[in-house]
Amino acid sequence: MCADAFGKSILIALAVIASALLVSNLFGPGAIQTSAEPLQGPMAEEPLSEEPFGGADDVRFAESLGLAIVDREEWPMQSAVSEGGSPHGAFVKLYYNTVRIAGENYHVIVKDNYGGEDATLEAVASDPDGFFGAATVMVQRGEGYDPQDGNWFYVKYLPDGSIDLNAMGVPLAGRVGKGADSGCLPCHRAAEGEDYLFTND
């Protein structure tokens, strides 16, 4: 089996397992549960506000989430590097786990995005840090966060770990693209099965 086909097989297996865990809300056998520093203040899920993303609460959650995913290379559920596409990198690698933030468990999917002029599947696989462009993350938050769209939270981290900003300087954290024609949420809304995940389509 060639490396490309093997990578796709791993992605399919990862998607099936991740989808089952998202539905059942159970931890998989041997899953690593990662904790972040506790957030200050209450973390109850609040209904959609006028600011769908980039507000203080979104940034606060994203900062704690960023701490909880730094060890993702050690997570047991991860794919091989495979071909990606816009708006992510030319090549991507997926990670799945549960993380604990402020006393709550969350399912998280991390997509490391790779690219660059000399990026090839082999080059990225052998030197991922040399081609790393961003980490885009989906977290399924609690009931009441955004029930119309699966309660998903999205964030994009730059290579230095900071939260990326859109053209207007708004942090890309929260319900990114809510009420717009482009962005994380409207894109993932188009996934088959109404689960907001393309990996198992």
Residue pairs with C-beta under 8 A, 6 or more apart in sequence:
1 9
3 80
3 121
3 122
3 125
4 82
4 83
4 121
6 80
7 79
7 80
7 81
7 82
7 121
8 82
10 79
10 80
10 82
11 79
11 80
11 82
11 94
11 199
12 199
12 200
14 77
14 78
14 79
14 94
14 96
14 199
15 197
15 199
15 200
16 200
17 28
17 77
17 96
18 77
18 96
18 107
18 109
18 197
18 199
18 200
19 195
19 197
19 200
21 27
21 28
21 96
21 98
21 107
22 107
22 140
22 195
22 197
25 107
27 33
27 98
27 105
28 76
28 77
30 76
31 75
31 76
31 77
31 97
31 98
32 71
32 74
32 75
32 76
32 97
33 97
33 98
33 99
33 100
33 105
34 68
34 69
34 71
34 75
34 97
34 98
34 99
34 100
35 68
35 99
35 100
35 101
36 64
36 65
36 66
36 67
36 68
36 99
36 100
36 101
37 64
37 67
38 64
38 101
38 102
38 103
39 60
39 61
39 64
39 101
39 102
40 60
41 60
43 61
43 101
43 102
43 103
43 104
45 141
45 142
45 143
45 144
45 145
45 151
46 57
46 144
46 145
47 144
48 146
48 148
48 175
48 178
49 55
51 58
51 174
52 174
52 175
52 176
52 177
52 178
52 179
53 154
53 170
53 171
53 172
53 173
53 174
53 175
53 176
53 177
53 178
54 166
54 170
54 171
54 172
54 173
54 174
55 174
57 174
58 153
58 155
58 171
58 173
58 174
59 163
59 171
59 173
61 101
61 153
61 173
62 153
62 155
62 163
62 171
62 173
62 174
63 163
64 101
64 102
65 99
65 101
65 106
65 108
65 137
65 139
65 155
66 155
66 157
66 161
66 163
68 99
68 100
68 101
68 108
69 95
69 97
69 99
69 108
69 110
69 135
69 137
70 161
72 78
72 95
72 97
72 110
75 95
75 96
75 97
76 97
77 95
77 96
77 97
78 93
78 94
78 95
78 96
79 93
79 94
79 95
80 93
80 125
81 91
81 92
81 93
81 114
81 121
81 124
81 125
81 128
82 91
82 92
82 93
82 121
83 90
83 91
83 92
83 121
84 90
84 91
84 92
84 113
84 114
87 187
88 111
88 113
88 136
89 112
89 113
89 114
89 115
89 119
89 131
89 133
89 134
90 114
90 115
90 119
91 113
91 114
91 115
91 119
91 121
91 124
91 131
92 111
92 112
92 113
92 114
93 111
93 112
93 114
93 128
94 109
94 110
94 111
94 112
94 199
95 109
95 110
95 111
95 112
96 107
96 108
96 109
96 110
97 108
98 105
98 106
98 107
98 108
99 105
99 106
99 108
99 139
100 106
104 142
106 139
106 140
106 141
107 139
107 140
108 137
108 138
108 139
109 137
109 138
109 139
109 197
110 135
110 136
110 137
111 135
111 136
111 137
112 128
112 132
112 134
112 135
113 132
113 133
113 134
113 135
113 136
114 124
114 128
114 131
114 132
114 133
115 131
115 133
116 130
116 131
116 133
119 131
123 130
123 131
124 131
132 159
133 159
134 156
134 157
134 158
134 159
134 164
135 156
135 157
136 154
136 155
136 156
136 157
136 184
137 154
137 155
137 156
137 157
138 152
138 153
138 154
138 184
138 188
138 196
138 197
139 152
139 153
139 154
139 155
140 150
140 151
140 152
140 153
141 151
141 152
141 153
142 151
143 151
144 151
145 151
145 153
146 152
146 175
146 178
149 175
149 178
149 185
149 189
149 196
150 194
150 195
150 196
152 175
152 185
152 188
152 196
153 173
153 174
153 175
154 172
154 173
154 174
154 175
154 176
154 177
154 184
154 185
154 188
155 163
155 172
155 173
155 174
155 176
156 163
156 164
156 172
156 173
156 176
156 184
157 163
157 164
158 164
163 171
163 172
163 173
164 171
164 172
165 171
165 172
166 172
172 184
175 185
176 183
176 184
176 185
177 183
177 184
177 185
177 186
177 187
178 185
180 186
188 196
188 197
188 198
189 196
191 197
191 198
191 201
192 201
193 200
193 201
